[in-house]
Amino acid sequence: MRALSLAASASDRAARPSAKPAWGSVPVSTAVTLLPFTLFAYGQSRVAAEIAGAFLNLEPLVGATAGVVLFGNPVGPVQAAGGLAIIAGIAMSSLPLLTTGRRRLAPVQLRERRA
């Protein structure tokens, strides 16, 4: 019986939860989530919607390319076609601006012009 009680008390000490892993996730979640979204929102308010949309649409392509270059993820014809579709979509959305030769103002520039 004595051995059983010692084994039970030893397992109780090992099973106590710690808050250190939870507190360790706070800086990671801040650096990986909050900071990039804040910076993107700041930049998005200072450029034209077409430019912000193009960068937003490039995000999955950059992520897939980073996966291939940094981690050696395989690239097949479906992934290559998806990347080309993203680039073609951005090019088609930029064509009206290129053909007319006009430049759209960013929201910040519009506010300054009105004031």
N, C-alpha and C positions, 0 to 999 in steps of 0.2 A: 504494500500500500504506500509505503514511503516513496518508493521509486515513481509510482504513478503521480503522486502529488508534486514531486520535483519536476517531472516532465511537463505537467500542466502549468506550473508557474513559469517555467522557462519559455513555453510557447506563448504565454500571455505577454511577456516582455518583448518578444520578437514581433508580435502582431499589433503593437501600438501604432496607430497612424501618425504621420508627421505632416506638418503644413509646409515644409520646405519645398516639395515639388510644386505645390500650388502657387506659392509665392515666386518660384522660379519661372513660372509661365507668364507672369505679369510683364516683365521687360520684353520678353519675346513677342507677346501679343501686341504690345505697344509699338515695338520697332517694326514688326512685320505687317501689321494691319493699320493701326491708327496713323502713323507717320506718312506712309505712302498715299493713303486716301486723302489726308489733309493737304499734302503737297499737290496732288492731282487736282483737287477742288480749287486750290489757290491758283494754279496755273490755268485751269479751265475758265476761270472768271476773267482772265486777262488776254485770252486769244479768241479768235472767231470760232463759231460753232463747228465749222467744217474741219478746222485743224484739230480741235479737241476730239471730234468724232473719229478722225483718221487715227489719232494716237490711241484712242480707246479700242478701235478695231484691230490695231497692230498688236495689242497685248497678248492674245493667244498665240500669234505667230512668233513673237519674241520668246514666249514661254516654251513653245515646242522646240524652237531652235536652241534655246539654252539646254533643254533636256537632251537633245542630240549631241551637242558639243560637250557639255559638262559631264553627262552621265552615260553617254553612249546608247541612248534609246534608239531603237531601229526606226528607219523612215521607209515607208512603203509608198505605193502610188496614191493611196487614198490621202495620206498626210501631205504629199506634194501637191495634189490637186486642191486640197483645202487651203494650203498656203497661197497657191496661185489665185484661188477664188477671192481670198482676202485682199490681195494686192490689186486684182482686177476691179473689185468693188470700190476700193479707195481711188483708183485711177478714174473710174467712171463718175464717181461723185465729185472729182476735182475738174473734170472736163468743162463744165459750164463756166467755171471761173477762169480757166485757161483760154477758152475760145473768145470770151467777151473782153478779156484783158482788164477787167475791173477788179478791184481789191475791196473785199468787204471789211468793214471796221469791226474791231473787237468790241464787246460790250463796254469796256472801260473807256475806249476812245469815243464811243457814242455818247456816253454820259458827259465826258469832258467837252464835246462839241456842243451839246445842248446847253451847258452851263455858261 
